[in-house]
Structure formats: structure tokens, C-alpha cells
């Protein structure tokens, strides 16, 4: 019995040292810029971290270097400027990198269809968004919401490139040091339920 207590006392410092390791932090957000060569990603943080109702309104944008270990990296992210699409209020928000801020884009609904899966002829084999500068329309598809929509915006918003109207991938980043990711997960392109 005495020997058991002695072993336990000797093991306590080791358990204490191992148990006091510094925990990292997790950031989650939507990708607004990705430099593939430099392996740097810029995100707008999701304030809520709620996949059903995200809130991409945190400024300034956060920049992270990607993990050096390829095993800690999921699929590369796709960048886009669209952060919010509210079909109830006819509001769209994009991130403008030149002004380093959000731009509110009110729109008129031309066409809207819900329950549109990826195999639907409306979207299958097409790349979205589709911008028609003459009609001032943007055709959008959200696989998460299963929504297909054509919206019309004011002429002043036609200056933005096509990728600005696209939603960037949602990502989760584990880090200990600001700006340096240790693990990178592309939530949009990763099926965690896949066997």
C-alpha cells in the first residue's frame, strides 16, 4: 500500500506538467481572400458560430497562414465576397477589400425557387454566380439553403467582379499564436458524416 502511494506521488508532477499544456483557440468564418502561393487565408469571423444562422460581421478581417503540416490541412478554400443573403428583406451584404468594409446591396427579386438540389436542371453543370451586366441581374445558388435566385441590383453595384457575388467557403481554424493556424478545416467542402 505504501509503495502504491509512493508511485502515485512520483507520478503527480508528470501528470501536472502534461495537464498544464497551453490550449489553443478556434476561429470560424467565411473566406474572403486566399493566396495559394503564400498559403495565406483571410476570413470574416462568424460572431455566432452557428451554421444555421451565421453572423459574418466581424471587422477587421483576420489573416492566417495555413498549417505547415499537410496532414493538418483540409481542402483548399474558395474565396468570395458575399457574406449575407436575406431573401425576406431583399438584402445582400458583400465585403469590399478596397474599402475594407461591408457593402449593403438592396435588390429586387426576379425569380426565386426553394428546394433546388444540386441535380436540378436549373443548377446542374453550371457555375454560379452568373452576372448579366446588361440586365443588372445576378443569378445565385445556395446548396446549403437549396435556393436558386435571380436578383436585380442598381447600376452602381455592377462594378464588382463576379467572384464578389459568390459566397466563400466556411472554414474552422485551430491556432495558438495569432495569425498562424495549426489545423485548418474547410467546413463547406468537408462531410464530417461521410463514412
RAHUHU-V766526 format. One record per pair of residues at least 4 apart in sequence whose ideal C-beta (glycine too) atoms are under 8 Angstrom apart, sorted by the first residue. I is the first residue (numbers start at 1). J is the second residue. Records with the same first field share a line. If there is no record, write none. Layout:
I=J, J
This chain:
1=5
2=6
3=7
4=8
5=9
6=10
7=11
8=12
10=14
11=15
12=16
13=17
14=18
15=19
16=20
22=176
24=174, 175, 176, 182
25=174, 175, 176
26=172, 173, 174, 175
27=43, 45, 62, 64, 172, 173, 175
28=45, 46, 49, 170, 171, 172, 173, 187
29=43, 44, 45, 46, 56, 58, 62, 170, 171
30=43, 44, 46, 54, 56, 80, 83, 167, 168, 169, 170, 171
31=41, 42, 43, 77, 78, 79, 80, 168, 169, 170, 171
32=42, 43, 44, 61, 79, 80, 81, 83, 95, 97, 168
33=41, 42, 61, 79, 97
34=40, 41, 42, 76, 77, 78, 79, 168
35=39, 40, 41
36=76
38=65
39=65, 66
40=63, 64, 65, 66
41=63, 64, 66, 77, 171, 173, 181, 184
42=61, 62, 63, 64, 79
43=61, 62, 63, 64, 171, 173
44=56, 57, 58, 59, 61, 62, 83, 95
45=56, 58, 62
46=50, 54, 55, 56, 58, 170
47=55, 56, 57, 58
48=53, 54, 55
49=54
50=54, 55
51=170, 187
54=170
56=83, 84, 93
57=83, 102
58=62
59=100, 101, 102
60=100
61=95, 100
62=179
63=179
64=173, 175, 179, 180, 181, 184
65=179, 180, 181
66=73, 181, 184
67=72, 73, 181, 182, 183, 184
69=73
72=182, 183, 184
73=183, 184
74=184, 185, 186, 189, 190
75=186, 189, 190
76=186
77=168, 169, 171, 186, 188, 189
78=166, 168, 169, 188
79=163, 168, 169
80=163, 164, 165, 166, 167, 168, 169
81=94, 95, 96, 97, 160, 163, 164, 165, 166, 168
82=92, 93, 94, 129, 140, 164, 165, 166, 167, 168
83=93, 94, 95, 102, 167
84=91, 92, 93
85=91, 92, 140, 142, 149, 167
86=90, 91, 92
87=109, 112, 147, 149
90=106, 107, 108, 109, 151
91=104, 105, 106, 107
92=104, 105, 106, 107, 151, 153
93=102, 103, 104, 105
94=102, 103, 105, 160, 164, 165
95=101, 102, 103
96=100, 101, 102, 103, 160, 164
99=103
103=157
105=153, 157
106=153, 154
107=138, 151, 152, 153
108=151, 152
109=149, 150, 151
110=137, 150, 151, 152
111=148, 149, 150
112=147, 148, 149, 150
113=122, 147, 148, 149
114=145, 146, 147
115=146
116=120, 122, 123, 141, 146, 147, 148
117=146
118=123, 124, 143
119=124
120=124, 148
122=126, 141, 148
123=128, 141, 148
126=130, 141
128=139, 140, 141, 166
129=138, 139, 140, 141, 162, 165, 166
130=138, 139
131=137, 138, 139, 158, 162, 165
132=136, 137, 138, 139
133=158
135=152
136=152, 153, 154, 155, 157, 158
137=150, 151, 152, 153
138=150, 151, 152, 153, 165
139=148, 149, 150
140=147, 148, 149, 150, 151, 165
141=147, 148, 149
142=146, 147, 167
153=157, 158
160=164, 165
162=166
169=186, 187, 188, 189
170=186, 187, 188
171=184, 185, 186, 187, 188
172=184, 185, 187
173=181, 183, 184, 185
174=181, 182, 183, 184
175=179, 180, 181, 182
176=180, 182
185=190
186=190
